[in-house]
């Protein structure tokens, strides 16, 4: 299982420091707040920092998919996010652009009903489908059980990611449930030693 | 009826020029692309330009409502957008922050079902409810008829805005249908003389 270390709600200088400390992560995420606060500059000013994994920007596209995906891929992103709650036409064009660039799309399933997920489940074979519980709605119990149920319900979805207040203790069960990517925010960036915290998560994920 | 002149997909210097030219607008919108491209800088670098109306930033918040609304209101926005497709908790906190600042929230109804709209219709009396047809999904016929039907279906919604490729010829019927705010993008900014185009729209809206 991969660990995606999410950086959020920090000044750009702090984001730079965190990327340097988290260079070993499978995926480094520049969170929505960085895109909303700094725009493309959050990517332009950090993309050159040496790291081993991919760089995801959580831009949460919900319309104007071609414009946003092209701009952020051209600026150096490896993975971009689109809202599953958006129009099918938006998901389609984002996927086309990602395929064209040889890059990846993560579909954020925030507030998507089961019916909605069923309509988009088989449509984007290379996409990552991100289970997501709104930060504004609070923490959810038994996340691994939810991943297992999700995979059983939507077997055509190959790649599943999960975000939402994950802690180190959640990792073994999530791996066992077949999660591909565990997205961890404050569990890593809020630790006294983020690099050590990342290493702990990555060891649990092996 | 008010005219909201939307500025999108331009460099920041061009946005500055357009705001100067469109200073008479009831509302000037900094479109999603400006927020995605430049972050808060799109607001910080334009908020001081003399104008008569309000400044809206189309940030399309869909999670982390308190953070995003506080940041953009503190940076000088008068109206901010939140996705109706987001969690109820997100809409709630955005509305609370808007009320606290004495500012306004526009709920973007993109991809909201009738059932969804019914659940949020009465909850935010001071909010603007924005009918929205995805740019990615193409142009919709008889927009004024849709506004009239919407107002009949959701009489508890007092304030209605509409975006989606509006032209000058659409304005009289939209006004007659009881629309509060007509959002116009390329119909104004794409004109040879944007200031004159805005004046034409505002005269039709009287």
Contacts between the chains, C-beta under 8 A, distances in Angstrom:
chain1	res1	chain2	res2	distance
A	9	B	67	6.4
A	32	B	63	7.1
A	32	B	64	6.5
A	33	B	64	6.7
A	33	B	67	6.1
A	33	B	68	7.4
A	35	B	36	6.5
A	35	B	39	7.1
A	36	B	35	6.5
A	36	B	39	6.2
A	36	B	40	7.6
A	36	B	59	6.3
A	36	B	68	5.7
A	36	B	71	7.2
A	36	B	72	8.0
A	37	B	39	4.9
A	37	B	40	5.5
A	37	B	71	6.6
A	38	B	39	4.1
A	38	B	40	7.5
A	38	B	41	7.6
A	39	B	35	7.1
A	39	B	36	6.2
A	39	B	37	4.9
A	39	B	38	4.2
A	39	B	39	3.6
A	39	B	41	6.7
A	39	B	42	7.3
A	40	B	36	7.6
A	40	B	37	5.5
A	40	B	38	7.5
A	41	B	38	7.6
A	41	B	39	6.7
A	41	B	41	7.8
A	42	B	39	7.3
A	59	B	36	6.3
A	60	B	60	7.7
A	60	B	62	5.9
A	60	B	63	7.6
A	62	B	60	5.8
A	62	B	62	6.7
A	62	B	83	6.3
A	62	B	85	7.6
A	62	B	110	6.6
A	62	B	111	7.8
A	63	B	32	7.1
A	63	B	60	7.6
A	63	B	110	6.3
A	63	B	132	8.0
A	63	B	134	5.1
A	63	B	135	5.6
A	63	B	136	6.1
A	64	B	32	6.4
A	64	B	33	6.6
A	64	B	135	5.6
A	64	B	136	6.9
A	65	B	136	5.6
A	66	B	136	7.6
A	67	B	9	6.4
A	67	B	33	6.1
A	68	B	32	8.0
A	68	B	33	7.4
A	68	B	36	5.7
A	71	B	36	7.2
A	71	B	37	6.6
A	72	B	36	8.0
A	83	B	62	6.3
A	83	B	83	7.8
A	83	B	85	7.5
A	85	B	62	7.6
A	85	B	83	7.5
A	85	B	85	4.2
A	85	B	86	8.0
A	85	B	111	5.8
A	86	B	85	8.0
A	86	B	110	7.2
A	86	B	111	6.0
A	86	B	134	7.1
A	86	B	136	8.0
A	87	B	110	7.3
A	87	B	111	5.7
A	87	B	134	4.0
A	87	B	136	5.6
A	87	B	137	4.9
A	89	B	134	6.3
A	89	B	136	4.1
A	89	B	137	4.6
A	89	B	138	7.7
A	90	B	134	6.1
A	90	B	136	4.4
A	90	B	137	7.8
A	92	B	136	8.0
A	93	B	136	5.8
A	110	B	62	6.6
A	110	B	63	6.3
A	110	B	86	7.3
A	110	B	87	7.3
A	111	B	62	7.8
A	111	B	85	5.8
A	111	B	86	6.0
A	111	B	87	5.7
A	132	B	63	8.0
A	134	B	63	5.2
A	134	B	86	7.2
A	134	B	87	4.0
A	134	B	89	6.3
A	134	B	90	6.1
A	135	B	63	5.6
A	135	B	64	5.6
A	136	B	63	6.1
A	136	B	64	6.9
A	136	B	65	5.7
A	136	B	66	7.7
A	136	B	86	8.0
A	136	B	87	5.6
A	136	B	89	4.1
A	136	B	90	4.4
A	136	B	92	7.9
A	136	B	93	5.8
A	137	B	87	4.9
A	137	B	89	4.6
A	137	B	90	7.8
A	138	B	89	7.7
